[in-house]
Amino acid sequence: VSATGIWYVQVGALVVGHVAALVLSHDRALELYGSARAATRSQVVMLVLMVAFTCLGLWLLSAALNT
């Protein structure tokens, strides 16, 4: 397996993992708050952080690929 192939698997795992975390946390918030509006509002900070973590992870992976 080439280094590029491993990189693609890592990128896919990173993105899928972060999206799954957001979906599961929103599901739990719906159960906790009862209304979709309150659940969505409670997840805004989580969404911003996960987007930042995803961007950071992608940047780190791309930096490792270039070395």
N, CA, C and O atoms as a Tripos MOL2 file, in Angstrom:
@<TRIPOS>MOLECULE
protein
  268   267    67     0     0
PROTEIN
NO_CHARGES

@<TRIPOS>ATOM
      1 N           0.8580   -1.1740    0.0000 N.3       1 VAL1
      2 CA          0.0000    0.0000    0.0000 C.3       1 VAL1
      3 C           0.9000    1.2310    0.0000 C.2       1 VAL1
      4 O           1.8570    1.3210    0.7690 O.2       1 VAL1
      5 N           0.5750    2.1740   -0.8750 N.am      2 SER2
      6 CA          1.4000    3.3800   -0.9810 C.3       2 SER2
      7 C           1.0730    4.3640    0.1310 C.2       2 SER2
      8 O           0.0440    4.2590    0.7990 O.2       2 SER2
      9 N           1.9660    5.3160    0.3130 N.am      3 ALA3
     10 CA          1.7510    6.3580    1.3250 C.3       3 ALA3
     11 C           0.5250    7.1980    0.9770 C.2       3 ALA3
     12 O          -0.2040    7.6300    1.8700 O.2       3 ALA3
     13 N           0.2980    7.4290   -0.3000 N.am      4 THR4
     14 CA         -0.8710    8.2020   -0.7190 C.3       4 THR4
     15 C          -2.1560    7.4420   -0.4000 C.2       4 THR4
     16 O          -3.1410    8.0460    0.0240 O.2       4 THR4
     17 N          -2.1560    6.1310   -0.5980 N.am      5 GLY5
     18 CA         -3.3270    5.3280   -0.2670 C.3       5 GLY5
     19 C          -3.6410    5.3680    1.2150 C.2       5 GLY5
     20 O          -4.8030    5.4790    1.6060 O.2       5 GLY5
     21 N          -2.6170    5.2770    2.0320 N.am      6 ILE6
     22 CA         -2.8000    5.3690    3.4770 C.3       6 ILE6
     23 C          -3.3410    6.7460    3.8530 C.2       6 ILE6
     24 O          -4.1890    6.8600    4.7380 O.2       6 ILE6
     25 N          -2.8560    7.7820    3.1900 N.am      7 TRP7
     26 CA         -3.3140    9.1460    3.4550 C.3       7 TRP7
     27 C          -4.8070    9.2710    3.1700 C.2       7 TRP7
     28 O          -5.5420    9.8680    3.9560 O.2       7 TRP7
     29 N          -5.2580    8.7050    2.0430 N.am      8 TYR8
     30 CA         -6.6780    8.7700    1.7070 C.3       8 TYR8
     31 C          -7.5290    8.0350    2.7520 C.2       8 TYR8
     32 O          -8.6100    8.5060    3.1050 O.2       8 TYR8
     33 N          -7.0650    6.9180    3.2350 N.am      9 VAL9
     34 CA         -7.7900    6.1810    4.2820 C.3       9 VAL9
     35 C          -7.8530    7.0180    5.5570 C.2       9 VAL9
     36 O          -8.8970    7.0710    6.2070 O.2       9 VAL9
     37 N          -6.7550    7.6680    5.9210 N.am     10 GLN10
     38 CA         -6.7320    8.5050    7.1180 C.3      10 GLN10
     39 C          -7.6830    9.6900    6.9800 C.2      10 GLN10
     40 O          -8.4030   10.0170    7.9240 O.2      10 GLN10
     41 N          -7.6930   10.3320    5.8210 N.am     11 VAL11
     42 CA         -8.5940   11.4670    5.5990 C.3      11 VAL11
     43 C         -10.0450   11.0010    5.6880 C.2      11 VAL11
     44 O         -10.8730   11.6520    6.3250 O.2      11 VAL11
     45 N         -10.3460    9.8810    5.0520 N.am     12 GLY12
     46 CA        -11.7110    9.3550    5.1160 C.3      12 GLY12
     47 C         -12.1300    9.0230    6.5350 C.2      12 GLY12
     48 O         -13.2430    9.3460    6.9490 O.2      12 GLY12
     49 N         -11.2400    8.3790    7.2830 N.am     13 ALA13
     50 CA        -11.5490    8.0270    8.6720 C.3      13 ALA13
     51 C         -11.7440    9.2760    9.5240 C.2      13 ALA13
     52 O         -12.6350    9.3110   10.3730 O.2      13 ALA13
     53 N         -10.9360   10.2830    9.3100 N.am     14 LEU14
     54 CA        -11.0410   11.5350   10.0660 C.3      14 LEU14
     55 C         -12.3860   12.2070    9.8050 C.2      14 LEU14
     56 O         -13.0860   12.5840   10.7450 O.2      14 LEU14
     57 N         -12.7430   12.3560    8.5490 N.am     15 VAL15
     58 CA        -13.9910   13.0400    8.2060 C.3      15 VAL15
     59 C         -15.2030   12.2210    8.6610 C.2      15 VAL15
     60 O         -16.1350   12.7730    9.2460 O.2      15 VAL15
     61 N         -15.1980   10.9300    8.4020 N.am     16 VAL16
     62 CA        -16.3190   10.0830    8.8050 C.3      16 VAL16
     63 C         -16.4620   10.0660   10.3310 C.2      16 VAL16
     64 O         -17.5780   10.1250   10.8490 O.2      16 VAL16
     65 N         -15.3560    9.9860   11.0400 N.am     17 GLY17
     66 CA        -15.4050    9.9950   12.4940 C.3      17 GLY17
     67 C         -15.9650   11.2820   13.0650 C.2      17 GLY17
     68 O         -16.7510   11.2540   14.0120 O.2      17 GLY17
     69 N         -15.5680   12.4050   12.4980 N.am     18 HIS18
     70 CA        -16.0610   13.6840   13.0080 C.3      18 HIS18
     71 C         -17.5380   13.8830   12.6610 C.2      18 HIS18
     72 O         -18.2960   14.4050   13.4790 O.2      18 HIS18
     73 N         -17.9520   13.4780   11.4710 N.am     19 VAL19
     74 CA        -19.3650   13.5870   11.1110 C.3      19 VAL19
     75 C         -20.2050   12.6670   12.0010 C.2      19 VAL19
     76 O         -21.2810   13.0530   12.4580 O.2      19 VAL19
     77 N         -19.7140   11.4590   12.2440 N.am     20 ALA20
     78 CA        -20.4420   10.5290   13.1200 C.3      20 ALA20
     79 C         -20.5700   11.0940   14.5350 C.2      20 ALA20
     80 O         -21.6170   10.9520   15.1660 O.2      20 ALA20
     81 N         -19.5190   11.7300   15.0310 N.am     21 ALA21
     82 CA        -19.5740   12.3330   16.3660 C.3      21 ALA21
     83 C         -20.6230   13.4360   16.4280 C.2      21 ALA21
     84 O         -21.3450   13.5520   17.4170 O.2      21 ALA21
     85 N         -20.7090   14.2440   15.3780 N.am     22 LEU22
     86 CA        -21.7150   15.3010   15.3560 C.3      22 LEU22
     87 C         -23.1240   14.7330   15.2960 C.2      22 LEU22
     88 O         -24.0190   15.2190   15.9870 O.2      22 LEU22
     89 N         -23.3280   13.7080   14.4780 N.am     23 VAL23
     90 CA        -24.6530   13.0970   14.3610 C.3      23 VAL23
     91 C         -25.0720   12.4700   15.6900 C.2      23 VAL23
     92 O         -26.2060   12.6560   16.1320 O.2      23 VAL23
     93 N         -24.1760   11.7370   16.3200 N.am     24 LEU24
     94 CA        -24.5060   11.1050   17.6020 C.3      24 LEU24
     95 C         -24.7550   12.1250   18.7030 C.2      24 LEU24
     96 O         -25.6580   11.9460   19.5200 O.2      24 LEU24
     97 N         -23.9640   13.1940   18.7310 N.am     25 SER25
     98 CA        -24.1830   14.2090   19.7660 C.3      25 SER25
     99 C         -25.5010   14.9380   19.5420 C.2      25 SER25
    100 O         -26.1750   15.3070   20.5040 O.2      25 SER25
    101 N         -25.8730   15.1490   18.2890 N.am     26 HIS26
    102 CA        -27.1570   15.7920   18.0240 C.3      26 HIS26
    103 C         -28.3080   14.8640   18.4150 C.2      26 HIS26
    104 O         -29.3240   15.3160   18.9410 O.2      26 HIS26
    105 N         -28.1440   13.5790   18.1570 N.am     27 ASP27
    106 CA        -29.1610   12.6060   18.5640 C.3      27 ASP27
    107 C         -29.3570   12.6230   20.0720 C.2      27 ASP27
    108 O         -30.4890   12.6070   20.5560 O.2      27 ASP27
    109 N         -28.2650   12.6540   20.8070 N.am     28 ARG28
    110 CA        -28.3540   12.7160   22.2750 C.3      28 ARG28
    111 C         -28.9840   14.0350   22.7260 C.2      28 ARG28
    112 O         -29.7530   14.0550   23.6870 O.2      28 ARG28
    113 N         -28.6640   15.1360   22.0410 N.am     29 ALA29
    114 CA        -29.2470   16.4290   22.4090 C.3      29 ALA29
    115 C         -30.7470   16.4300   22.1540 C.2      29 ALA29
    116 O         -31.5010   17.0050   22.9390 O.2      29 ALA29
    117 N         -31.1950   15.7980   21.0700 N.am     30 LEU30
    118 CA        -32.6330   15.7030   20.8190 C.3      30 LEU30
    119 C         -33.3380   14.9550   21.9420 C.2      30 LEU30
    120 O         -34.4360   15.3220   22.3600 O.2      30 LEU30
    121 N         -32.6950   13.9130   22.4170 N.am     31 GLU31
    122 CA        -33.2660   13.1300   23.5160 C.3      31 GLU31
    123 C         -33.2850   13.9310   24.8140 C.2      31 GLU31
    124 O         -34.2290   13.8340   25.5980 O.2      31 GLU31
    125 N         -32.2420   14.7190   25.0350 N.am     32 LEU32
    126 CA        -32.1200   15.4750   26.2750 C.3      32 LEU32
    127 C         -33.0510   16.6840   26.3090 C.2      32 LEU32
    128 O         -33.7320   16.9250   27.3060 O.2      32 LEU32
    129 N         -33.0750   17.4530   25.1970 N.am     33 TYR33
    130 CA        -33.8280   18.7050   25.1840 C.3      33 TYR33
    131 C         -35.2670   18.5420   24.7100 C.2      33 TYR33
    132 O         -36.1150   19.3640   25.0570 O.2      33 TYR33
    133 N         -35.5670   17.5160   23.9350 N.am     34 GLY34
    134 CA        -36.9380   17.2980   23.4920 C.3      34 GLY34
    135 C         -37.3190   18.0250   22.2230 C.2      34 GLY34
    136 O         -37.9960   17.4450   21.3750 O.2      34 GLY34
    137 N         -36.9140   19.2650   22.0590 N.am     35 SER35
    138 CA        -37.2660   19.9970   20.8440 C.3      35 SER35
    139 C         -36.0550   20.1170   19.9270 C.2      35 SER35
    140 O         -34.9170   20.2280   20.3840 O.2      35 SER35
    141 N         -36.3190   20.0930   18.6380 N.am     36 ALA36
    142 CA        -35.2340   20.1710   17.6450 C.3      36 ALA36
    143 C         -34.5270   21.5220   17.7140 C.2      36 ALA36
    144 O         -33.3140   21.5980   17.5240 O.2      36 ALA36
    145 N         -35.2640   22.5650   17.9800 N.am     37 ARG37
    146 CA        -34.6700   23.9120   18.0280 C.3      37 ARG37
    147 C         -33.6730   24.0350   19.1800 C.2      37 ARG37
    148 O         -32.5670   24.5430   18.9950 O.2      37 ARG37
    149 N         -34.0580   23.5760   20.3490 N.am     38 ALA38
    150 CA        -33.1700   23.6450   21.5160 C.3      38 ALA38
    151 C         -31.9610   22.7410   21.3320 C.2      38 ALA38
    152 O         -30.8480   23.1010   21.7160 O.2      38 ALA38
    153 N         -32.1780   21.5650   20.7440 N.am     39 ALA39
    154 CA        -31.0720   20.6390   20.5130 C.3      39 ALA39
    155 C         -30.0750   21.2280   19.5270 C.2      39 ALA39
    156 O         -28.8660   21.1400   19.7390 O.2      39 ALA39
    157 N         -30.5670   21.8210   18.4660 N.am     40 THR40
    158 CA        -29.6920   22.4320   17.4630 C.3      40 THR40
    159 C         -28.9180   23.5870   18.0660 C.2      40 THR40
    160 O         -27.7180   23.7240   17.8310 O.2      40 THR40
    161 N         -29.5920   24.4130   18.8350 N.am     41 ARG41
    162 CA        -28.9230   25.5560   19.4580 C.3      41 ARG41
    163 C         -27.8330   25.1070   20.4300 C.2      41 ARG41
    164 O         -26.8060   25.7700   20.5670 O.2      41 ARG41
    165 N         -28.0600   23.9900   21.0960 N.am     42 SER42
    166 CA        -27.0660   23.5060   22.0520 C.3      42 SER42
    167 C         -25.8400   22.9200   21.3710 C.2      42 SER42
    168 O         -24.8010   22.7550   22.0110 O.2      42 SER42
    169 N         -25.9400   22.6060   20.0960 N.am     43 GLN43
    170 CA        -24.8540   21.9420   19.3820 C.3      43 GLN43
    171 C         -24.0030   22.8890   18.5340 C.2      43 GLN43
    172 O         -23.0830   22.4280   17.8580 O.2      43 GLN43
    173 N         -24.2720   24.1700   18.5460 N.am     44 VAL44
    174 CA        -23.5340   25.1190   17.7040 C.3      44 VAL44
    175 C         -22.0510   25.1410   18.0700 C.2      44 VAL44
    176 O         -21.1980   25.1090   17.1830 O.2      44 VAL44
    177 N         -21.7370   25.1930   19.3440 N.am     45 VAL45
    178 CA        -20.3360   25.2230   19.7720 C.3      45 VAL45
    179 C         -19.6350   23.9250   19.3670 C.2      45 VAL45
    180 O         -18.4950   23.9470   18.9030 O.2      45 VAL45
    181 N         -20.3210   22.7990   19.5460 N.am     46 MET46
    182 CA        -19.7560   21.5040   19.1550 C.3      46 MET46
    183 C         -19.4740   21.4720   17.6540 C.2      46 MET46
    184 O         -18.4310   20.9760   17.2280 O.2      46 MET46
    185 N         -20.3910   21.9960   16.8600 N.am     47 LEU47
    186 CA        -20.2100   22.0240   15.4110 C.3      47 LEU47
    187 C         -18.9860   22.8450   15.0300 C.2      47 LEU47
    188 O         -18.1780   22.4120   14.2080 O.2      47 LEU47
    189 N         -18.8460   24.0210   15.6190 N.am     48 VAL48
    190 CA        -17.6960   24.8880   15.3120 C.3      48 VAL48
    191 C         -16.3910   24.1980   15.7110 C.2      48 VAL48
    192 O         -15.4210   24.2260   14.9540 O.2      48 VAL48
    193 N         -16.3620   23.5850   16.8830 N.am     49 LEU49
    194 CA        -15.1510   22.8880   17.3230 C.3      49 LEU49
    195 C         -14.8120   21.6970   16.4280 C.2      49 LEU49
    196 O         -13.6430   21.4840   16.1060 O.2      49 LEU49
    197 N         -15.8090   20.9270   16.0240 N.am     50 MET50
    198 CA        -15.5440   19.7710   15.1750 C.3      50 MET50
    199 C         -15.0670   20.1950   13.7900 C.2      50 MET50
    200 O         -14.2100   19.5300   13.2090 O.2      50 MET50
    201 N         -15.5980   21.2740   13.2570 N.am     51 VAL51
    202 CA        -15.1010   21.7940   11.9780 C.3      51 VAL51
    203 C         -13.6520   22.2360   12.1350 C.2      51 VAL51
    204 O         -12.8250   21.9750   11.2610 O.2      51 VAL51
    205 N         -13.3380   22.9050   13.2460 N.am     52 ALA52
    206 CA        -11.9500   23.3320   13.4960 C.3      52 ALA52
    207 C         -11.0290   22.1280   13.6560 C.2      52 ALA52
    208 O          -9.9260   22.1180   13.1080 O.2      52 ALA52
    209 N         -11.4690   21.1080   14.4040 N.am     53 PHE53
    210 CA        -10.6490   19.8950   14.5680 C.3      53 PHE53
    211 C         -10.4490   19.1750   13.2420 C.2      53 PHE53
    212 O          -9.3620   18.6650   12.9720 O.2      53 PHE53
    213 N         -11.4940   19.1300   12.4110 N.am     54 THR54
    214 CA        -11.3780   18.4890   11.1120 C.3      54 THR54
    215 C         -10.3750   19.2390   10.2340 C.2      54 THR54
    216 O          -9.5230   18.6240    9.5940 O.2      54 THR54
    217 N         -10.4800   20.5560   10.2070 N.am     55 CYS55
    218 CA         -9.5310   21.3530    9.4190 C.3      55 CYS55
    219 C          -8.1070   21.1640    9.9280 C.2      55 CYS55
    220 O          -7.1800   21.0220    9.1300 O.2      55 CYS55
    221 N          -7.9240   21.1600   11.2330 N.am     56 LEU56
    222 CA         -6.5980   20.9450   11.8070 C.3      56 LEU56
    223 C          -6.0680   19.5570   11.4490 C.2      56 LEU56
    224 O          -4.9060   19.4110   11.0700 O.2      56 LEU56
    225 N          -6.9070   18.5570   11.5690 N.am     57 GLY57
    226 CA         -6.4960   17.2010   11.2270 C.3      57 GLY57
    227 C          -6.1330   17.0600    9.7650 C.2      57 GLY57
    228 O          -5.1410   16.4120    9.4320 O.2      57 GLY57
    229 N          -6.9230   17.6580    8.8890 N.am     58 LEU58
    230 CA         -6.6160   17.6130    7.4590 C.3      58 LEU58
    231 C          -5.3250   18.3540    7.1460 C.2      58 LEU58
    232 O          -4.5370   17.9150    6.3090 O.2      58 LEU58
    233 N          -5.1100   19.4770    7.8210 N.am     59 TRP59
    234 CA         -3.8780   20.2330    7.6170 C.3      59 TRP59
    235 C          -2.6570   19.4110    8.0760 C.2      59 TRP59
    236 O          -1.6400   19.3610    7.3850 O.2      59 TRP59
    237 N          -2.7720   18.7780    9.2370 N.am     60 LEU60
    238 CA         -1.6760   17.9420    9.7280 C.3      60 LEU60
    239 C          -1.3870   16.7630    8.7980 C.2      60 LEU60
    240 O          -0.2290   16.4260    8.5480 O.2      60 LEU60
    241 N          -2.4570   16.1400    8.2880 N.am     61 LEU61
    242 CA         -2.2620   15.0340    7.3590 C.3      61 LEU61
    243 C          -1.6390   15.5010    6.0500 C.2      61 LEU61
    244 O          -0.8060   14.8000    5.4770 O.2      61 LEU61
    245 N          -2.0330   16.6710    5.5750 N.am     62 SER62
    246 CA         -1.4510   17.1630    4.3250 C.3      62 SER62
    247 C           0.0010   17.5650    4.5310 C.2      62 SER62
    248 O           0.8180   17.4080    3.6240 O.2      62 SER62
    249 N           0.3340   18.0820    5.7090 N.am     63 ALA63
    250 CA          1.7300   18.4350    5.9980 C.3      63 ALA63
    251 C           2.5970   17.1740    6.0550 C.2      63 ALA63
    252 O           3.7470   17.1850    5.6150 O.2      63 ALA63
    253 N           2.0390   16.0950    6.5970 N.am     64 ALA64
    254 CA          2.7960   14.8430    6.6810 C.3      64 ALA64
    255 C           3.0040   14.2370    5.2930 C.2      64 ALA64
    256 O           4.0200   13.5900    5.0390 O.2      64 ALA64
    257 N           2.0330   14.4500    4.3940 N.am     65 LEU65
    258 CA          2.1500   13.9030    3.0510 C.3      65 LEU65
    259 C           3.2230   14.6170    2.2450 C.2      65 LEU65
    260 O           3.8490   14.0150    1.3730 O.2      65 LEU65
    261 N           3.4420   15.8920    2.5280 N.am     66 ASN66
    262 CA          4.4040   16.6870    1.7580 C.3      66 ASN66
    263 C           5.8480   16.4840    2.2120 C.2      66 ASN66
    264 O           6.7650   16.9480    1.5330 O.2      66 ASN66
    265 N           6.0770   15.8120    3.3260 N.am     67 THR67
    266 CA          7.4510   15.6500    3.8070 C.3      67 THR67
    267 C           8.0820   14.3920    3.2840 C.2      67 THR67
    268 O           9.2380   14.1060    3.5940 O.2      67 THR67
@<TRIPOS>BOND
     1     1     2 1
     2     2     3 1
     3     3     4 2
     4     3     5 am
     5     5     6 1
     6     6     7 1
     7     7     8 2
     8     7     9 am
     9     9    10 1
    10    10    11 1
    11    11    12 2
    12    11    13 am
    13    13    14 1
    14    14    15 1
    15    15    16 2
    16    15    17 am
    17    17    18 1
    18    18    19 1
    19    19    20 2
    20    19    21 am
    21    21    22 1
    22    22    23 1
    23    23    24 2
    24    23    25 am
    25    25    26 1
    26    26    27 1
    27    27    28 2
    28    27    29 am
    29    29    30 1
    30    30    31 1
    31    31    32 2
    32    31    33 am
    33    33    34 1
    34    34    35 1
    35    35    36 2
    36    35    37 am
    37    37    38 1
    38    38    39 1
    39    39    40 2
    40    39    41 am
    41    41    42 1
    42    42    43 1
    43    43    44 2
    44    43    45 am
    45    45    46 1
    46    46    47 1
    47    47    48 2
    48    47    49 am
    49    49    50 1
    50    50    51 1
    51    51    52 2
    52    51    53 am
    53    53    54 1
    54    54    55 1
    55    55    56 2
    56    55    57 am
    57    57    58 1
    58    58    59 1
    59    59    60 2
    60    59    61 am
    61    61    62 1
    62    62    63 1
    63    63    64 2
    64    63    65 am
    65    65    66 1
    66    66    67 1
    67    67    68 2
    68    67    69 am
    69    69    70 1
    70    70    71 1
    71    71    72 2
    72    71    73 am
    73    73    74 1
    74    74    75 1
    75    75    76 2
    76    75    77 am
    77    77    78 1
    78    78    79 1
    79    79    80 2
    80    79    81 am
    81    81    82 1
    82    82    83 1
    83    83    84 2
    84    83    85 am
    85    85    86 1
    86    86    87 1
    87    87    88 2
    88    87    89 am
    89    89    90 1
    90    90    91 1
    91    91    92 2
    92    91    93 am
    93    93    94 1
    94    94    95 1
    95    95    96 2
    96    95    97 am
    97    97    98 1
    98    98    99 1
    99    99   100 2
   100    99   101 am
   101   101   102 1
   102   102   103 1
   103   103   104 2
   104   103   105 am
   105   105   106 1
   106   106   107 1
   107   107   108 2
   108   107   109 am
   109   109   110 1
   110   110   111 1
   111   111   112 2
   112   111   113 am
   113   113   114 1
   114   114   115 1
   115   115   116 2
   116   115   117 am
   117   117   118 1
   118   118   119 1
   119   119   120 2
   120   119   121 am
   121   121   122 1
   122   122   123 1
   123   123   124 2
   124   123   125 am
   125   125   126 1
   126   126   127 1
   127   127   128 2
   128   127   129 am
   129   129   130 1
   130   130   131 1
   131   131   132 2
   132   131   133 am
   133   133   134 1
   134   134   135 1
   135   135   136 2
   136   135   137 am
   137   137   138 1
   138   138   139 1
   139   139   140 2
   140   139   141 am
   141   141   142 1
   142   142   143 1
   143   143   144 2
   144   143   145 am
   145   145   146 1
   146   146   147 1
   147   147   148 2
   148   147   149 am
   149   149   150 1
   150   150   151 1
   151   151   152 2
   152   151   153 am
   153   153   154 1
   154   154   155 1
   155   155   156 2
   156   155   157 am
   157   157   158 1
   158   158   159 1
   159   159   160 2
   160   159   161 am
   161   161   162 1
   162   162   163 1
   163   163   164 2
   164   163   165 am
   165   165   166 1
   166   166   167 1
   167   167   168 2
   168   167   169 am
   169   169   170 1
   170   170   171 1
   171   171   172 2
   172   171   173 am
   173   173   174 1
   174   174   175 1
   175   175   176 2
   176   175   177 am
   177   177   178 1
   178   178   179 1
   179   179   180 2
   180   179   181 am
   181   181   182 1
   182   182   183 1
   183   183   184 2
   184   183   185 am
   185   185   186 1
   186   186   187 1
   187   187   188 2
   188   187   189 am
   189   189   190 1
   190   190   191 1
   191   191   192 2
   192   191   193 am
   193   193   194 1
   194   194   195 1
   195   195   196 2
   196   195   197 am
   197   197   198 1
   198   198   199 1
   199   199   200 2
   200   199   201 am
   201   201   202 1
   202   202   203 1
   203   203   204 2
   204   203   205 am
   205   205   206 1
   206   206   207 1
   207   207   208 2
   208   207   209 am
   209   209   210 1
   210   210   211 1
   211   211   212 2
   212   211   213 am
   213   213   214 1
   214   214   215 1
   215   215   216 2
   216   215   217 am
   217   217   218 1
   218   218   219 1
   219   219   220 2
   220   219   221 am
   221   221   222 1
   222   222   223 1
   223   223   224 2
   224   223   225 am
   225   225   226 1
   226   226   227 1
   227   227   228 2
   228   227   229 am
   229   229   230 1
   230   230   231 1
   231   231   232 2
   232   231   233 am
   233   233   234 1
   234   234   235 1
   235   235   236 2
   236   235   237 am
   237   237   238 1
   238   238   239 1
   239   239   240 2
   240   239   241 am
   241   241   242 1
   242   242   243 1
   243   243   244 2
   244   243   245 am
   245   245   246 1
   246   246   247 1
   247   247   248 2
   248   247   249 am
   249   249   250 1
   250   250   251 1
   251   251   252 2
   252   251   253 am
   253   253   254 1
   254   254   255 1
   255   255   256 2
   256   255   257 am
   257   257   258 1
   258   258   259 1
   259   259   260 2
   260   259   261 am
   261   261   262 1
   262   262   263 1
   263   263   264 2
   264   263   265 am
   265   265   266 1
   266   266   267 1
   267   267   268 2
@<TRIPOS>SUBSTRUCTURE
     1 VAL1         2 RESIDUE 1 A VAL
     2 SER2         6 RESIDUE 1 A SER
     3 ALA3        10 RESIDUE 1 A ALA
     4 THR4        14 RESIDUE 1 A THR
     5 GLY5        18 RESIDUE 1 A GLY
     6 ILE6        22 RESIDUE 1 A ILE
     7 TRP7        26 RESIDUE 1 A TRP
     8 TYR8        30 RESIDUE 1 A TYR
     9 VAL9        34 RESIDUE 1 A VAL
    10 GLN10       38 RESIDUE 1 A GLN
    11 VAL11       42 RESIDUE 1 A VAL
    12 GLY12       46 RESIDUE 1 A GLY
    13 ALA13       50 RESIDUE 1 A ALA
    14 LEU14       54 RESIDUE 1 A LEU
    15 VAL15       58 RESIDUE 1 A VAL
    16 VAL16       62 RESIDUE 1 A VAL
    17 GLY17       66 RESIDUE 1 A GLY
    18 HIS18       70 RESIDUE 1 A HIS
    19 VAL19       74 RESIDUE 1 A VAL
    20 ALA20       78 RESIDUE 1 A ALA
    21 ALA21       82 RESIDUE 1 A ALA
    22 LEU22       86 RESIDUE 1 A LEU
    23 VAL23       90 RESIDUE 1 A VAL
    24 LEU24       94 RESIDUE 1 A LEU
    25 SER25       98 RESIDUE 1 A SER
    26 HIS26      102 RESIDUE 1 A HIS
    27 ASP27      106 RESIDUE 1 A ASP
    28 ARG28      110 RESIDUE 1 A ARG
    29 ALA29      114 RESIDUE 1 A ALA
    30 LEU30      118 RESIDUE 1 A LEU
    31 GLU31      122 RESIDUE 1 A GLU
    32 LEU32      126 RESIDUE 1 A LEU
    33 TYR33      130 RESIDUE 1 A TYR
    34 GLY34      134 RESIDUE 1 A GLY
    35 SER35      138 RESIDUE 1 A SER
    36 ALA36      142 RESIDUE 1 A ALA
    37 ARG37      146 RESIDUE 1 A ARG
    38 ALA38      150 RESIDUE 1 A ALA
    39 ALA39      154 RESIDUE 1 A ALA
    40 THR40      158 RESIDUE 1 A THR
    41 ARG41      162 RESIDUE 1 A ARG
    42 SER42      166 RESIDUE 1 A SER
    43 GLN43      170 RESIDUE 1 A GLN
    44 VAL44      174 RESIDUE 1 A VAL
    45 VAL45      178 RESIDUE 1 A VAL
    46 MET46      182 RESIDUE 1 A MET
    47 LEU47      186 RESIDUE 1 A LEU
    48 VAL48      190 RESIDUE 1 A VAL
    49 LEU49      194 RESIDUE 1 A LEU
    50 MET50      198 RESIDUE 1 A MET
    51 VAL51      202 RESIDUE 1 A VAL
    52 ALA52      206 RESIDUE 1 A ALA
    53 PHE53      210 RESIDUE 1 A PHE
    54 THR54      214 RESIDUE 1 A THR
    55 CYS55      218 RESIDUE 1 A CYS
    56 LEU56      222 RESIDUE 1 A LEU
    57 GLY57      226 RESIDUE 1 A GLY
    58 LEU58      230 RESIDUE 1 A LEU
    59 TRP59      234 RESIDUE 1 A TRP
    60 LEU60      238 RESIDUE 1 A LEU
    61 LEU61      242 RESIDUE 1 A LEU
    62 SER62      246 RESIDUE 1 A SER
    63 ALA63      250 RESIDUE 1 A ALA
    64 ALA64      254 RESIDUE 1 A ALA
    65 LEU65      258 RESIDUE 1 A LEU
    66 ASN66      262 RESIDUE 1 A ASN
    67 THR67      266 RESIDUE 1 A THR
